[in-house]
Amino acid sequence: AQSVTQPDIHITVSEGASLELRCNYSYGATPYLFWYVQSPGQGLQLLLKYFSGDTLVQGIKGFEAEFKRSQSSFNLRKPSVHWSDAAEYFCAGGGAQKLVFGQGTRLTINP
Amino acid sequence: DTAVSQTPKYLVTQMGNDKSIKCEQNLGHDTMYWYKQDSKKFLKIMFSYNNKELIINETVPNRFSPKSPDKAHLNLHINSLELGDSAVYFCASSQVGSGEQYFGPGTRLTVT
């Protein structure tokens, strides 16, 4: 069965520091992969997506993610975080009709 | 211009009651979804409709009945509410084949 795992439940970084959030997937073929962000009390906003082609994808708000087939990973990165990046981040993967979400990683930013 | 909207945003009700949550999307998408997010933030798909036709039903209790009057609307009716139904319910939509889903703001349901 397909699954998406985010190994880190909670990460704290200092403002201005770099960020990497981990995501691993288990799927029969190369899945569609997504990162979403959820601010407190809000819905989920799509940050970026990978379908095929270039394995490094750029998203909104300065985020990027790299698909690594050999590691079954799709980690999210940002070179310098801002206080407004504090939120819950979800990795998701699947086919065209159904997505499976990871457990989420809560990001806290220290001033 | 709201893409995916849900009403109400908050819903507080007692056990045993029946309630509905409405969802509308103005993106022209043909696929809509209902998700449940529990207190630990875990997000799980409940239903998916494509052009008003049910295509995914993830072993959700029969007390939950989705209804899609047209492809822009997907409502969720819940009978005989239980404490365990307390959660945030999200509606989402996508264009068939794209996989890219757009989410509504959520409805926080509290059953007392």
Interface residues (C-beta under 8 A of the other chain):
Chain A: Y32 F34 Y36 Q38 G41 Q42 G43 L44 Q45 L46 K49 F51 E88 F90 G94 G95 A96 Q97 K98 L99 V100 F101 Q103 G104 R106
Chain B: V4 T31 K40 K41 F42 L43 K44 I45 S48 N50 I55 I56 F90 A92 V96 G97 S98 G99 E100 Q101 Y102 F103 G104 P105 G106
